[in-house]
Amino acid sequence: SQQGEEDPQALSIQEGENATMNCSYKTSINNLQWYRQNSGRGLVHLILIRSNEREKHSGRLRVTLDTSKKSSSLLITASRAADTASYFCATDLSDSGGSNYKLTFGKGTLLTVNP
Amino acid sequence: DVKVTQSSRYLVKRTGEKVFLECVQDMDHENMFWYRQDPGLGLRLIYFSYDVKMKEKGDIPEGYSVSREKKERFSLILESASTNQTSMYLCASSLLAGVPYEQYFGPGTRLTVT
């Protein structure tokens, strides 16, 4: 079952612009994570935000979490061509019967940063 | 750096063959996972293991089995490969059972079943 859904499915911007991707989920979570995947490769963890946090920063990344709306956003500032990748949100459910190390991934947002 | 390696980047097998996909992690992680990734469907969990010889079904276990005889190694087995198992297979590991740490992924194996 799909828990997280990213929006938009695809995003194309110019180098230097900011990119914002959104993730919505359906049920209560312990935390939400964002991953990046370069074409044809494995996923790389970017950032984790816990359910009691509202905002988190890591370099050019800013993640927000609104548990009342069951949504998160990932902002990449001053984008570079190297940021071109697919971005996934992943959630672990707070009511998962003890298997809370399982993550459920969305389908991803494909970001293209044009030089 | 955590390293998760997968035995092959590309694999071509025939329908009905038994296929082994191997995954090794070098950071003493307790949890290991197998996903498949298909266009438009995202990542789907096949099986995971939280300890040696322990395994649990994920969302799509049908047609697959797994083996974890050593902590660092988690194998995915396709008993009789079928064309609908053509996919990208991703292995991942994470630190502790019962704790939602980040997952570390291998580079993936692109399997084609003809």
Contacts between the chains, C-beta under 8 A, distances in Angstrom:
chain1	res1	chain2	res2	distance
A	1	B	59	7.1
A	2	B	42	7.3
A	30	B	100	5.5
A	31	B	100	5.3
A	33	B	102	6.0
A	35	B	105	8.0
A	40	B	88	7.9
A	40	B	108	7.2
A	40	B	110	7.5
A	41	B	107	5.7
A	41	B	108	6.5
A	42	B	4	7.4
A	42	B	90	5.8
A	42	B	92	7.9
A	42	B	105	3.5
A	42	B	106	5.3
A	42	B	107	4.9
A	42	B	108	5.3
A	43	B	43	7.7
A	43	B	90	7.1
A	43	B	92	7.6
A	43	B	103	7.6
A	43	B	105	4.5
A	44	B	105	7.1
A	45	B	102	3.9
A	45	B	103	6.7
A	45	B	104	7.1
A	48	B	100	7.9
A	48	B	102	5.8
A	88	B	42	7.2
A	88	B	43	7.2
A	90	B	103	7.9
A	92	B	100	4.4
A	98	B	98	6.9
A	99	B	56	7.0
A	100	B	98	6.6
A	100	B	99	7.8
A	100	B	100	5.6
A	101	B	31	5.4
A	101	B	50	7.0
A	101	B	94	6.1
A	101	B	96	7.5
A	101	B	97	6.2
A	101	B	98	6.1
A	101	B	99	6.2
A	101	B	100	5.8
A	101	B	101	7.3
A	102	B	45	6.7
A	102	B	48	6.5
A	102	B	58	7.6
A	103	B	45	8.0
A	103	B	100	7.5
A	103	B	103	6.3
A	104	B	45	7.7
A	105	B	35	7.8
A	105	B	42	5.4
A	105	B	43	4.1
A	106	B	42	6.0
A	107	B	40	6.9
A	107	B	41	7.0
A	107	B	42	3.8
A	108	B	42	6.1
